[in-house]
Structure formats: structure tokens, C-alpha cells
């Protein structure tokens, strides 16, 4: 992924191909080894899976409104010695992430590996707008503003239902078990409240640090980022800027380049993660830091980032706020509609950490109190467990996998 948007590196890869007669993929791998970069930092989901001995598939899903999404599957884990359990499991990533985030900490800690090793048929979709899902049957993301006219609502109303329907059809299953992290939790709430027929298609929803409203978010950097996008949205539109923090953009390229250096990754890049979320010394391995910035941030729309800015400053979990006039045109009311959480009837388990500065315990407890069918709200025993630990900690196996397995087993055969 570090090759994206870097013409000098692309030129070197072409020279490798011409001199050594190698494929582009082999030339890239050779260059990575010479530069001392960890291979996973520049590999996609299937490449990482194969590198560690797992078999992975890539699938394309088209939504009702024409977006083409990439979804990956590990049908059986390398360490699975039993028949595959049913129903399949859908594992949904968070804001500015992709399915790769569940692979970045490696086979000993990455949830995609760990869950597939429990003999579950694992599917990992990608939301519209990240680097895996920037296609449309008509719209061009480089030219058409309409492509980027989305926020959390569209993820929950179109993307997750399309992914879920595809998995059910492909596997001939009646239900699916859903694991949603962060934004993957908020969009789960949106799907089941706006399209309640999907409640019957899900066995259990296991929500990891789920988002909703963000009134009590403690991350000052995230508050600044959300507020900035919210205030600057009209100016960004006027300037023709519709995409936020893409893979291959300056922020990601710089972070990826700098954090491949071991010394910088071990200190400065860990400090950066702590400033975004909170500090949890020793939780994320330095090697994982060297890998994760090759895939993060993964991109979204500036409108979605502005929605998060709005969510920081309201006390409701609601749709995008266009202002009084725009809301009247869009919704027929001066205020944006609030999502009706009482319609989320799926059995739900909430797994959370007390040191999460992005989805604060206060906001998670608020949304949990609104749900009608909560099986358990589980706080991780480690008092320092934070938001990024779900995807990147070396301790996911001992901290959260047991609780995930407990409820997957209960709702599986």
C-alpha cells in the first residue's frame, strides 16, 4: 500500500521488473525486503492471510444504490481441527479502517485469524469509501461528488444489509452472527432500527466498543478533528474536496513511511496512537505499529467525518444534520430524525474498556440502556483497555476472545 501515490517507488518497482524479469508483485516484495519494511504493512487481506498459512477469498458485493464493496472470507482457520460451525460470522471494521485492521496484529492476536481458528466461517466486509470499496456502477469517485455523499446512515441502510444478504445467499444460511467494532456498532444499530426486518437475519450481535452518539468522547484530538470537519464542510465542498484521510494521502503516506522505522514506531508512533485514543503501555507491539499505518487511515467521506463532529455535540444518536432548511428538504422536519434503538431487537452483547477515549463508557452505557435485548454488558478486566486495543493489542486472545467465543458458541451449531 505504500506504493500508492509515490511515483519514485513506482519507478523503482518498474526497474525491478525490467532488470529481473519479475512480476509487479514479486518486484514490490523484493523492494520491501531491501528497505526493511514488514511485509504485512504493504499487503492486502488475502496476501496477509496467505503469508500466515490461511486461505482467503475475495468477493464483490453491489449495494442497492450502486456501490461495489469488497469483502473477504476466511472459510476455515489454519488451526481449526473441527467441522465448520454455523451460522457464518460477519466482522465489521471501524471508522477510517478496513478489514485489514483485524489482521494487522498477526495470527496470534488479530481477530480475523482468531475467530477463523475457532472454526467459524469468517467474512470481513469493507464500507464504501475506504480503499477496498471505491467503485460504483455509474459514479466515478475521482470526478463525481455524488459518490462521496454518504455518512453512517448509508453504511447501515445499504452496505451492511448488502453484505449480509450476500453471505446468507452464498452460504445458504438462515442467519448470521455479527461482530461490529466501533463504527461497525453504530451502523448495526442503524440497520436494525431503519430496516427492522434484518433483526430476524442475525443470531447475535457482539458489539466491541460500539459507537452511537459521542457526547462524552474524551479524545481531544478526535474532538478537534470532528469539529474541524463539521465547521469546514462547506469550504471543503467549494474546494472540491470530498474524500477524507484516504490511503495514499499525505497523512497516511507520512505515517506509514515514518512508522516503518523501528525506533520511531516504538516511541513516536505509539505516542500518536495514545493521543488519538488513550495510552496503554505494552499492549500494542512495535511490529504491529510498523504494520498498521500501512492500512490506516483507510479513507472515508468528509461528510462522514462531519457527522462525527455533529455526534460530539448532541445528546442523541441521530441522522446527519443539514441545518433547519436542509433538514426540512431532506426529512420534512427541522431537526434530523433520531434512530429508534428500541427497534433493535437482536440479542446483543456489548464488550467495552474503561480506558476508551473514543467511545467513552458513558456513551456506551447510554446506548446499551436504550436496547431492548441486551444479554450482557462486559467490561474488559484490564483497567487500561482502550479503543485501539480491539484491533491492535497483543492481548485480544486473553482479554476479549473468550467472551466472543462464549456467545458465538451459544448461537451456533
Residue pairs with C-beta under 8 A, 6 or more apart in sequence:
1 41
1 42
1 43
1 44
1 131
1 247
1 248
1 256
1 294
1 295
2 9
2 37
2 41
2 42
2 253
2 256
2 257
2 260
2 294
3 9
3 10
3 13
3 28
3 42
4 131
4 247
4 248
4 253
5 248
5 249
5 253
6 253
9 31
12 31
13 24
13 27
13 28
13 31
14 27
16 22
16 27
16 30
16 31
17 23
17 24
17 27
20 27
20 30
22 30
28 42
29 39
32 39
32 41
32 42
33 39
35 260
36 260
37 260
37 290
38 260
38 287
38 290
38 291
39 51
40 48
40 51
40 103
40 104
40 106
40 291
40 294
41 256
41 260
41 290
41 291
41 292
41 293
41 294
41 295
42 294
43 51
43 294
44 100
44 132
45 56
45 58
45 72
45 98
45 99
45 100
45 103
45 112
45 124
46 56
46 57
46 58
46 72
48 100
48 103
49 55
49 56
49 72
49 74
49 103
49 112
50 56
52 78
52 106
52 107
52 113
53 78
53 107
54 74
54 77
54 78
54 107
54 113
54 116
55 74
55 75
55 76
56 72
56 73
56 74
57 72
57 73
57 75
58 70
58 71
58 72
58 73
59 70
59 71
59 72
59 73
59 166
59 170
60 68
60 69
60 70
60 71
61 68
61 69
61 70
61 71
61 125
61 162
61 163
61 166
62 68
62 69
62 137
62 162
63 69
63 128
63 158
63 159
63 162
64 158
64 161
64 162
65 154
65 158
66 136
66 137
66 138
66 139
67 128
67 133
67 135
67 136
67 158
67 159
68 133
68 135
68 136
68 137
69 125
69 126
69 127
69 128
69 132
69 133
69 159
69 162
69 163
70 125
70 126
70 132
70 133
71 99
71 123
71 124
71 125
71 126
71 163
71 166
71 167
72 99
72 123
72 124
73 121
73 122
73 123
73 124
74 112
74 113
74 116
74 122
74 124
75 84
75 116
75 121
75 122
76 84
76 116
76 119
76 121
77 113
77 115
77 116
77 117
77 118
77 119
77 120
77 122
78 107
78 113
78 116
78 117
79 117
80 116
80 117
80 118
80 119
81 119
82 119
83 119
84 119
84 120
84 121
85 118
85 119
85 120
85 121
85 408
85 409
85 412
85 413
86 121
86 171
86 173
86 412
86 413
87 171
87 173
87 174
87 175
87 176
87 177
87 203
87 411
87 412
88 120
88 121
88 122
88 123
88 167
88 171
88 173
88 176
88 177
89 115
89 120
89 121
89 122
89 123
89 176
89 177
89 178
89 179
89 408
90 123
90 124
90 125
90 160
90 163
90 164
90 167
90 176
90 177
90 178
90 179
91 99
91 102
91 111
91 112
91 115
91 122
91 123
91 124
91 179
91 181
92 124
92 125
92 127
92 160
92 178
92 179
92 180
92 181
92 183
92 184
92 187
92 188
93 99
93 101
93 102
93 124
93 125
93 126
93 127
93 181
93 182
93 183
93 184
93 391
94 101
94 181
94 182
94 183
94 184
94 211
94 390
94 391
95 182
95 183
95 211
95 300
95 304
95 308
96 130
96 245
96 296
96 297
96 298
96 299
96 300
97 130
97 182
97 295
97 296
97 297
97 298
97 391
98 126
98 130
98 131
98 132
98 295
98 298
99 112
99 124
99 125
99 126
99 132
100 295
100 298
101 292
101 295
101 296
101 298
101 391
101 392
102 110
102 111
102 112
102 124
102 391
103 110
103 112
103 113
104 110
104 288
104 291
104 292
104 295
104 391
104 392
105 284
105 285
105 288
105 291
105 292
105 391
105 392
105 393
105 394
105 396
106 113
106 287
106 288
107 113
108 394
108 397
109 288
109 393
109 394
109 395
109 396
109 397
110 391
110 396
111 179
111 390
111 391
111 396
111 401
111 404
112 122
112 124
114 396
114 397
114 401
115 122
115 179
115 401
115 404
115 408
116 122
118 405
118 408
120 177
120 408
120 412
121 171
123 163
123 167
125 159
125 160
125 163
126 132
126 133
127 133
127 155
127 159
127 183
127 187
127 300
128 134
128 150
128 154
128 155
128 158
128 159
129 148
129 150
129 243
129 299
129 300
129 301
129 304
130 247
130 298
130 299
130 300
131 246
131 247
131 248
131 298
131 299
132 298
133 159
134 141
134 299
135 141
136 144
136 147
139 146
139 147
140 147
141 147
141 148
141 243
145 237
145 240
145 242
147 242
148 242
148 243
148 301
148 302
148 303
149 301
149 303
150 301
150 303
150 304
151 301
151 303
151 304
151 306
151 307
151 320
152 183
152 186
152 187
152 190
152 304
152 307
153 190
153 194
153 319
153 320
155 183
155 187
155 190
156 186
156 187
156 188
156 189
156 190
156 191
156 194
157 190
157 191
157 194
157 195
159 187
160 187
160 188
160 191
161 191
161 195
161 198
164 176
164 178
164 198
164 201
164 202
167 173
167 176
168 174
168 175
168 176
168 201
174 201
175 200
175 201
175 202
175 203
176 201
176 202
176 203
177 202
177 203
177 204
177 206
177 408
177 411
177 412
178 188
178 202
178 204
178 205
178 206
178 346
179 205
179 206
179 207
179 208
179 404
180 187
180 188
180 205
180 206
180 207
180 208
180 210
181 208
181 209
181 210
181 390
181 391
182 208
182 209
182 210
182 211
182 358
182 359
182 387
182 390
183 211
184 207
184 208
184 210
185 207
185 208
185 209
185 210
185 211
185 212
185 359
186 210
186 211
186 212
186 317
188 205
188 207
188 210
188 344
189 210
189 212
189 317
189 339
189 341
189 344
189 367
190 339
191 198
192 198
192 199
192 202
192 205
192 343
192 344
192 345
192 346
193 339
193 340
193 341
193 343
193 344
194 339
196 343
196 345
199 343
199 344
199 345
199 346
202 346
203 347
203 411
203 412
204 346
204 347
204 348
204 349
204 375
204 407
204 408
204 410
204 411
205 346
205 347
205 348
205 349
206 348
206 349
206 351
206 404
206 407
206 408
207 348
207 349
207 350
207 351
208 351
208 352
208 390
208 400
209 351
209 352
209 353
209 356
209 358
209 359
209 364
209 387
209 390
210 350
210 352
210 359
210 364
210 367
211 311
211 359
211 363
212 311
212 317
212 359
212 363
212 364
212 366
212 367
213 311
213 314
213 315
213 316
213 317
213 318
213 363
213 366
213 367
214 226
214 308
214 311
214 312
214 358
214 359
214 360
214 363
215 311
215 312
215 313
215 314
215 315
215 362
215 363
215 366
216 360
216 362
216 363
217 223
217 312
217 357
217 358
217 359
217 360
217 363
218 278
218 357
218 360
219 275
219 276
219 277
219 278
219 357
219 358
221 275
221 276
222 276
222 308
222 357
222 358
223 312
225 305
225 309
226 305
226 306
226 308
226 309
226 310
226 311
226 312
227 309
227 312
227 313
228 309
229 236
229 244
229 302
229 305
229 306
229 308
229 309
230 305
230 306
230 309
230 310
230 313
231 309
233 302
233 303
233 306
236 242
236 302
237 302
241 302
242 301
242 302
242 303
243 299
243 300
243 301
243 302
244 299
244 300
244 301
244 302
244 304
244 305
245 251
245 252
245 297
245 299
245 300
245 305
246 252
246 297
246 298
246 299
247 295
247 297
247 298
247 299
249 297
249 299
251 297
252 293
252 296
252 297
252 298
255 269
255 272
255 293
255 296
256 293
256 294
258 264
258 268
258 269
259 265
259 268
259 269
259 289
259 290
259 293
260 290
260 293
260 294
262 286
262 290
265 286
265 289
265 290
266 286
266 289
269 289
269 293
270 284
270 286
270 289
273 284
273 289
273 388
273 392
274 280
276 358
276 388
277 356
277 357
277 358
277 386
277 387
277 388
278 355
278 356
278 357
278 384
278 386
278 387
279 384
279 386
280 355
280 382
280 384
280 385
280 386
280 389
280 393
281 384
283 384
283 385
283 386
283 389
283 392
283 393
283 394
283 395
284 388
284 389
284 392
284 393
284 394
285 394
288 392
288 394
289 392
292 391
292 392
303 320
306 320
307 320
310 318
310 320
310 321
311 317
314 321
316 338
317 338
317 339
317 341
317 367
318 335
318 336
318 337
318 338
318 339
319 331
319 336
319 337
319 338
319 339
320 336
321 327
321 335
321 336
322 329
322 330
322 336
324 334
324 335
327 333
327 334
327 335
327 336
328 334
331 337
341 367
341 370
341 371
342 370
342 371
342 372
344 371
344 372
344 373
345 372
345 373
346 373
347 373
347 375
347 411
348 368
348 371
348 373
348 374
348 375
349 374
349 375
349 376
349 377
349 378
349 403
349 407
350 364
350 368
350 374
350 376
350 377
350 378
351 378
351 380
351 400
351 403
351 404
352 359
352 361
352 364
352 377
352 378
352 379
352 380
353 379
353 380
353 382
353 384
353 385
353 386
353 387
353 389
354 361
354 379
354 380
354 383
354 385
355 383
355 384
355 385
355 386
356 364
356 385
356 386
356 387
357 386
357 387
358 386
358 387
359 387
361 379
364 377
365 377
368 374
368 377
375 407
376 403
376 407
378 403
380 389
380 399
380 400
381 399
382 395
382 399
385 393
385 399
389 395
389 396
389 399
390 396
390 400
393 399
